[in-house]
Amino acid sequence: MIRKLCMAPSLLAWSALKGFSVWPMSLTQTRYTISEVEARTGLTQHTLRWYERIGLMPHVDRSHSGQRRFSDKDLDWLAFVGKLRATGMSVADMVRYAELVREGEHTLDDRRELLEATRRDVRARISELTDALAVLDYKIDFYAMNAVAGKKAQS
C-alpha cells in the first residue's frame, strides 16, 4: 500500500494539534525505512537525518541494528512540515513549533500564535501575488489584442 502525503486540511489540522508521540511504536505498526520514506516524501535521506538532528522530527524509532524505522505518524508529521515549508515558515520557527508540540498541551496558545503569524505572512504574500497576476493578465490581454489587430490589418 502506498500512502499519499497530500492530506485534506482537516487532517492536517488534526495532525498539527495532535502532534506526534515520543513513545516507542508498537510491534503492529507499519514501519518504513529511510529509503522508503525518501521515496514516499521526496525528501532526501540527508534531509530526513538533518530534520531529526535539529529537532524538527520527533524521536524516530530504531531497529535492533540501529536503522531508523519511521511510522505512519512520522509520515503525517513530515507532510505537515512540508506544508509549513510551503508557507515560507523559517526552519527556526518550524523547530520551535516542534518543540512546543513535544512540551505538551500547555503550549497550545503558543502554537496557535506561531501559526497565526505564519497565516498573516501567507495572506500578505497571496495579496502580492494576486496583484502581480493582475498585471500579467493585463499585459497578456494587451498583447493578444494587438496580435488580433495586426492580423486584421494584414488581411
C-alpha positions, 0 to 999 in steps of 0.5 A: 500500500502506498500512502499519499502525503497530500492530506485534506486540511482537516487532517492536517489540522488534526495532525498539527494539534495532535502532534506526534508521540515520543513513545516507542511504536508498537510491534503492529505498526507499519514501519518504513525505512529511510529509503522508503520514506525518501521515496514516499516524501521526496525528501532526501535521506540527508534531509530526513537525518538533518530534520531529526538532528535539529529537532524538527522530527520527533524521536524516530524509532530504531531497529535492533541494528540501529536503522531508523524505522519511521511510522505512519505518524512520522509520515503525517508529521513530515507532510505537515512540515512540508506544508509549513515549508510551503508557507515560507515558515523559517526552519527556526520557527518550524523547530520551535513549533516542534518543540512546543508540540513535544512540551505538551498541551500547555503550549497550545496558545503558543502554537496557535500564535506561531501559526497565526503569524505564519497565516498573516505572512501567507495572506500578505504574500497571496495579496502580492501575488494576486496583484502581480497576476493582475498585471500579467493578465493585463499585459497578456490581454494587451498583447493578444489584442494587438496580435488580433489587430495586426492580423486584421490589418494584414488581411 
